[in-house]
């Protein structure tokens, strides 16, 4: 449910969806809702960036913002090669 907040098209809708999520979670899990509300600024900080860049900002995928390109080989193999 929280993940749907990050899929909204603009900042106003992100904030509105976050509020609805807090209300829904708060009904059964008030402590969790309070924790999310306390972290609101950090969780919604991605809205300061253009939509095109948001996936890179909020993703926890280490490869998403990386400039190094994978050769597809395991790390131990990529770095153990000698020559071109």
C-alpha positions in Angstrom: 0.0 0.0 0.0 2.8 2.4 0.9 4.5 1.7 -2.5 1.5 3.3 -4.3 2.6 6.7 -2.9 5.7 6.6 -5.1 3.7 5.9 -8.3 1.6 9.1 -8.3 2.1 11.5 -11.2 2.7 14.8 -9.3 3.5 16.1 -5.8 -0.1 17.0 -4.9 -1.3 13.5 -5.6 1.7 12.0 -3.8 0.8 13.9 -0.7 -2.9 13.1 -1.0 -2.1 9.4 -1.4 0.2 9.4 1.5 -2.5 10.9 3.7 -5.0 8.2 2.6 -2.4 5.5 3.3 -1.8 6.9 6.8 -5.5 6.9 7.5 -5.9 3.3 6.3 -2.9 2.0 8.2 -3.8 4.0 11.3 -7.1 2.1 11.7 -5.3 -1.2 12.4 -1.7 -0.2 13.1 -1.6 3.2 14.8 2.0 2.9 15.8 3.1 2.2 12.2 1.0 5.1 11.0 2.7 7.4 13.5 6.1 6.1 12.5 5.4 6.8 8.8 4.0 10.3 9.7 7.2 11.1 11.6 9.2 10.1 8.5 7.0 12.0 6.1 9.6 14.6 5.0 12.2 12.0 4.3 9.8 9.6 2.5 8.4 12.4 0.3 11.8 14.1 -0.4 11.8 12.5 -3.9 9.0 14.9 -5.0 11.6 17.7 -5.2 13.0 16.1 -8.3 11.5 16.0 -11.8 9.4 12.9 -12.4 11.8 11.5 -14.9 14.5 11.2 -12.3 12.4 10.0 -9.4 13.0 6.3 -9.9 16.7 6.8 -9.6 16.2 8.9 -6.4 14.0 6.6 -4.4 15.1 3.2 -5.7 17.1 1.0 -3.4 18.5 -0.8 -6.5 22.2 -0.2 -6.3 22.6 -0.5 -10.1 20.0 2.1 -10.8 22.2 5.2 -10.4 25.5 3.4 -11.1 27.7 4.6 -13.9 29.5 1.2 -14.1 28.0 -1.1 -16.6 27.9 -4.8 -15.9 29.5 -7.2 -18.4 27.0 -9.8 -17.2 29.8 -11.9 -15.7 30.0 -12.5 -11.9 32.1 -9.9 -10.1 34.9 -12.4 -9.3 35.2 -13.3 -13.0 35.1 -9.7 -14.3 38.0 -8.7 -12.1 40.1 -11.8 -12.5 40.4 -11.5 -16.3 43.7 -10.5 -17.7 44.2 -8.7 -21.0 41.6 -7.1 -23.3 
